[in-house]
């Protein structure tokens, strides 16, 4: 049997399973830049207006951290810079797709069943990589063609598309590596998301340092997310970056294959410790079982929030120093762009909103553990015992509510501690940052409630909560920055969260958001109580 026997059939199987999700993932990132083109043409129709917007954005470090470097004020430069969050979305999807078609299949026992046929050991990894990398290449090509069709230059459009394809392939290969490390798909996803978070932080610190004349600009080269910007679309394209990307993908794939050859089927490179022969008395409740299932993921995410928060808080002081060297016109334009308080406050507001979105994604994932338990058949076995299904659901949902809240609290404390240590006012900055992070919690709970409502009422569409989160993010950030109608901005859940620190803390929006979360939660629990279980 050859080393890749059966790969073609596994590719066709993967394509069939993802026949709905994969086209959406390939096409939606191609449409978003077109919306930016229309928004910039409508909101900033002249070169002077775009120049003012560019100067404003250059002095907003929150934008720089979120989207990467801005190299000019042409339409192509602004559009591709403003789409700088798309590589992060592509990275997450690519990594999770490969893990789903490798480690998740192995954990569920389907990989062993398929392996009993004429399928080679590495065929599963190869099939997942071929499908995901192929989709990434299609995504990059379609994105480039869409920009060309919209009237932008061919070279810059191809550079932009190459950057997106690079991100998809690099993090597909990263997913193949982390899938070999642990025996559980949840742990693999946690490691992978931590890698993406580290890459995001390295890119942000590197870009900010380079712009401010610091000596840490080289950090952005350590981040694969930074490679997409190194192509410099519409700013003197760097095609040699493609060789760096291809070398990185090849190295990661070789590492994944080598690790796969060193482990047994069903195990990871990091061996799980055997548990006791009998269950501890503390595992007799659904909440205790949920704690055992969620605790590792919770610990990884809280650690990630702490590390990233300390890093972002550590560079906050440099924001004010950077603005001291900017023109009065740039400071006035920055104030008109939105936010309250000082420039540092506006930067921290952007970071709090961004990590509110990250926490919401974690809340959705934790809530959807219920769907994973149901689809895997474990819920049916558990509920066959004298266990009420609402107690079972409540055990998992508690972590969807409390886990993100704890993560945001740690993030806010880390930001405030780092910024306070730099300024010498820890007693002032720590509580301000902590409160600014905690006001995001009601908005996060809305998405946790939405995930539970979909699970209880329309379980096959439960993952659609992620799509709603993405749409909310787009409406909030795009609408505010590109001066869209207020009703468009109000479609974002996070648009109703008080802007802290620096703004006014009002209770009414937080009460309304909490009430929405409670209503969605109640709807989900009522639906779960009445519907059949399981639903495939």
N, C-alpha and C positions, 0 to 999 in steps of 0.2 A: 504494500500500500504506500503510495507516495505521500510526501510530507503535507500536502494540502488536499488530499482526497476528500471529496464531498463538499468543498468550499462553495462551489457554484450553487448547489442545492440549498445550502444554508443561507446564502445571500438571497435567493428567491424567497425562502421562508421568512427571512427578516423583512424583506420589502413588503411581503403580503401582510405581515403583522402591523407594520407601520404605514400602511397604504394611505391612511388619513392624516396622521400626525406629520409624517415626513414632508409631504408637499406643502403643508402649512408652514413648517419650519423653514423650508427652502424659499418660499415666496414672500412671507411677511417682512423679513429684514430687507427685501428688495423694494418694498413699497414705502417704508418709512422715510428713506431719503427723498423720495418724490414729494412727500408731504412737507418736508423741510424746504424743498425748493419753492413750492407754492407759498409757504409761510414767509420765507425771506423775500420773495418777489412782491408779496402783498404788504408786509410790514416794513421792509427796508428796500424800497424800489430803486434808490439811487446809490451810486458809489460812495457818496459822502455819508449817507445813513449807515451803510454797511461798515464803513471805516470807523464810525463812532461806536457801533455795536462791537466791532472787533477790539477796539481800544478798551472798552468797558470790560469785555470778557477776559482780556489779557490780565486784568488786575483783579479778577475774581478767582481766587485760588480754589474755591469749591468747584467751579466749573473745570478748572485745569485738572484737578484730581479725578473728577468724574469722567471727563471726556478726552483727556490727553492734551497735547500741545496744539496751539493755534498758530499757524505760520503765515497768515495774511488775511486780507479782507475780501478777496474775490468770492464770487458765489460758490464756486467749487470748493474752496478752502473752508468756507463757513459751513457748508452742508456736510462735508465729510468729517469735519471736526465735531459738529453737533451730533452726528451719528456715532460718536465715540463710545457710547454705552452698548452699541450693538455687538461689538466683539465680546463683551462680557456675557451677553445673552447666548451668543453662539457657543462660547466656551462651555457654559453650563449645560446646554443641550447636548453638545457633542460628547462631553464626558459622561453624562447620565445615560445617553443612548448606548454607548459601548458597554458600560457596566450592566445595563439591563439585558443586553444580548449575550453577556458572558457570565459574570458572577451571579446575577439573579437566576439565570437558567441553570447554573450549576447548583446553586443553593436549593432550588425547587426540585432537583432530581431529574430534570428533563435532559440535561447535558449527558448524564450517565446513560440514560435510555438511548439517546441518539448515538452516543459513543459505542454502543454495542453493535452498531451497523458498520458499514464500510466508510467510516469517517475518521480522518486523522486527528491526532491530538490537538494540533494547532488550527484546525479548520474553523472552530467557533470564533476564535480571536480574529483570524483572517477575514471571515465573513463580516463580522461587526465593523472592522476597520475599512473594508472595501465599501460597504454600504455608507458608512458615516463620512468617510473621506470623499467618496464620490458625490454625496449630497453637498458637501462643503464646496467642492469644485463647481458644481452646478450653481450653487448659491452665489459664489463669487462672480461667475460668468454672467448670470442673469442680472446681478446688481450692477455690473459694469455696463451691460447693454442698456439697462434702464436709465442710467445717468447719461449715456451717449444719446439716447433717444430724447432725453429732456433738454438737450442742447449743450451739455458740458463736454469738455475736451476728451478725446479718445485715450490719450496717454494717462491722464489723471484718473479717468474712470477705471481703466484697467489696473492701475496701481491700487485704487481703493478696493476693487474686487479681489485682487491678489491678497491684500491684507486680510479680508474676511475669510477667504479660502484657507489661508495660512493658519488662522486661529482655529478654524474647525478641525483641520488635520492635526495640529499640534495637541489639542486637548482631547481629540479622539485617541491619539496614541497615549496620552497621559492616562486616560480612562482605562486603556488596556493594561498599563503598568499597575495602577492601584488595584485593579481587579484581581491581581495575582497575590496581593499582600495579605488579605484577610479572608476568612471563611464566610463572612457575612456581607451581603450587598449593602446593608445599612452602614457598616463601618467603612466599606470602600467608598461609598458616596460621601461620608464625612471627611475622609482623607482628601478626596478629590476636591470638594468644596473648599477645604482649607488651603489647598494648593492654589486654587483660583483666587482666594482672598489674599494670599501672600503675593501672588503676581500682580494683583490690583494695587496693593500697597506699595510694592517696589516701583511700579510704573508711576504712581502718583508722586512719591518722594523724589524719584529721579527727574521727572519733568519739572516739578516745582523748583528743585535745586538748580537745575540747568538754567531755568528762566531767571532765577534770582542771582546767578553768578556763583552758586555754591559748587562744591567739589564732588557732589554725589550724583551727577547726571548719568554716570555710567550704570547706575542701578536699573535704569529703565531697560538696558540691554539684557539684564538677567530675567526680565519678565517677558514671557511670550506674548502677553497682552500688549506690551510696548512694541513688539515687532511690527504689528499692523500699522502703527503710526510712523515707523521708520521708513516705510515705503514713500512717505511724503507725497501723497496725491495732490496734484495741482500746485506743487511747490518745489519743482525740480526732482522728479521721481528718482528713487534709488532702486534700481532693479537687482543689484547685487544682494540685497537683503533676502531675496528669494532663495539664494544658495544657503544662507544661514538657516532659513526655515526648513528647507529640505533636509539639511544635515541634522537638525534637531529632531525632526519627525523620524528619520531613519534610525537615529540613536535610540529614541524612545521605543520604537517598534522592536528593535533588536533586544533591548532590555526586557520588554514584555515577553518575548519568545523565550529568552534565556530563563527568566523567572518561572514561566509556565512549565518548562522542562524539569525544573528542580523540585516541584511540589507534587503531592498526590492529588488526585481528583477529589474534590469536595473539601479540601483543606487550602489554607493560604500559606504564604511564606512565614507569616507570624502565626504560630500555632495557638489555638485557643486552649486555655487550661481546662482540664476535665472537671466537671462539677461533682458535687457530692452524690452519693448513691440515692439519697432521699432528699426530697425538697424540704427546705427550712420552714418552720411554722409561719414565718413572715410572708411566705408566698401564697397564703391561703386566700387572699383577697384579690379582686381584679385590679385594684390600684397598685398592689405590690408587684403583680405580674407586669403591669404597664411600666412601673419604675424600672424593672429589670430590663425591659426591652428598649426603653428610651434613655437610660442613664448614660450610656457611652456617647450617644449622639449629643445629648445635652451638655456633657462635659466638654466635648470637642468644640462645640459652638460657643460656649461661654469663654473658653480659652481663646478662641479666635476673636471674639468681640473685645476681649481685654487687650490682646496684642495690637490689633488694628486701632483700637481706640487710643491706646497710649502713643502709637506712632502719629496718628492724626492730631492729637492734642499737642504733641511735641513740636509740630511745625506751625502751630497757630500763631505764636508770637511773631514769626517771620512775616506773616501776612501784613501786620501793621507796619513793620519796618519797610516792607516792599511798597506799601501805599504811600509812605512818606516821600518816596522818590517819584511818585506819579504826578501828573498834571492835575490842577483843580478841575478841569473839564472831565477828566477820566473819573475822578471821585464823584462828581455830580452825576455823571451818567450811570455809575455803579449804584448810586442811591436811587435813581429813577427806575433801575431795573427791578427793584423789589427788595424786601427784607427790611429789618429795623435794626437800630443800634449802630455800633461801630462796625468797621470792616471785618474785624475778627468775629464779632457776633454774627454777621451775615455768613461768614465762612462756616461757623459752627452750626448755624441753622441749616445750611445745605447738607452738612455731614449727618446731622440728626435725621433729616428727612430721608437721606439715602439709606441709612442703616435702619430706619423704620421700615423701609421696603424690604431690606434683607431679613429683618425679623418677621415680617409678614410672610415671606416665602418659607421661613422655618416653621411658622405656625401652621401654614397649609400642609407642609410635609408631615408634621407631627399628627395633624388631624387625619390625614390620609393613611396613616398607619392602620386605621380601622379598615379601610378598603383592602389594604394588603393582607391583613389577617383574614378577612372574609374570602378574598380571591384564593388565598393559599389553603383554604379548608381548615385553618386552625380555629377560627371563630366558631364554626359549626360544632367541632369537638368540645370546645369549652362550654358553649351554651347548652350542650346536651346534659351537662351537670346542673345542679341547682344554682345557676348563676343568672341573674336578671340581665337582659341585654342592655338596659339603660345604665346599670352599674358597670357593665363591661365597657360601654362606650364612654362613660364618664371618667373611667380610669385613664384611658388614652387621651381624652380631650383635656383633662387637667394639665397635661404637659404641653398641649397646644396653646393653652392660656398662660400658664405660669413660666414655661421655658423661655419663650420670647421676652416676657416681661423681665425675667432674671437676666437674660442676655443684654437687653437695653440698659438695665440698671448698671451692670458691669461696664458696658461701653461708656455710658455717661460718666461714671466714676473715674474710669481710666483717662478719658479725655480731660476731665476737670483736674485730675491729679497731675497729669503731665503738663498741662498749660499752667496750672498753679505753681508747679515747681520752677518753671521757666520765668514766671513773672514775680515769684515770691509771695503770692497771695493764694495759697492753697485753700484757706478757710473761706475765701470768697468764690473762687472759680469752681471748686468741686461741687458745692450744692447747686450752683447755677447750671452747670453742665448736666448734673444728675436729673434735675427737674426737667430740663430741655429734652432729655432722652425719654423720661417716663411719660411725658405728654403724648408720645407716639403710641403708647400702649393701646388706648381705645381704638385707634385706627387699625392696629394689628389684629385686635380681637374681632373686628368686623370681618376680616378675611378668614380667620379661624372659624367663625360662625358660618360664613359662606361655604367653606369646605365641608363642614358638618351638615349643613342644609342640603347640599348637593348629594352627599353620601346617603343621607336618610331618604331623600325624595327621588333623586335621579342618580343612582350610584354609578352608572356607566359614564356619567359626565362629571364625576367628582373632580377629576384633574383639571376641569375647566376653570377652577378657581385661580390657577396660575395665569390663565389668559386674562381673566378679569383684573388681576394684579398688574399685569403688563400694560393693559389699556389705561388703568388708573394712573400708572407712572407716566405714560406718554401724555395724557391730558394735562396732568399737573405740571410737569416740567416743560413740555413744549408750549403749552398755553401761556404760562407765565412769562417765559423768556421771549416768545415771538408775538406777544401782545394779541392773542386770540380773544374771542368773545368770553365774557365772564362765565356764561353758562357752560362753555366747554371746560374751563378750568374747574368749575364746581363739580364736574363729573368725577374728578379725582377725590378719593376719600381723604388723601393726605393734604388736600388744599384746605380742609376745614380744621386742621390741627394748628393751635397757636404757634407762632414763630418765636421760639425761644432758643437761646437767651437773647435779650434785647427787646423783645416784643412784649405785648400785654397778655398776661395769663387770664383767659376767660373760661369759665366753667361750662357754659351752655353747650359749646360744640363737643366737649368731652362727654357731657351727659347724653347728648343725642347719639353720638357714636357708640357709646356703651349700650344704650337702649337698642340700637340697630343690631349690635352683636348679640344681645340677649334674645331678640326676636328671631334672628336667624338660627341661633342655637336651639331655641324651643321648637322651631319648625323642623329642624333636623332630627331631634329626638323623637318628636311625634311621628315623623315619617318612618324612622327606624323601627319604632314600636309596632307599626301597622303593616309594614311590607314583609314579603317573604325573605328568608335568609337561607342560603346565600343566593346572590344574583351574579351570574357569571358575566 
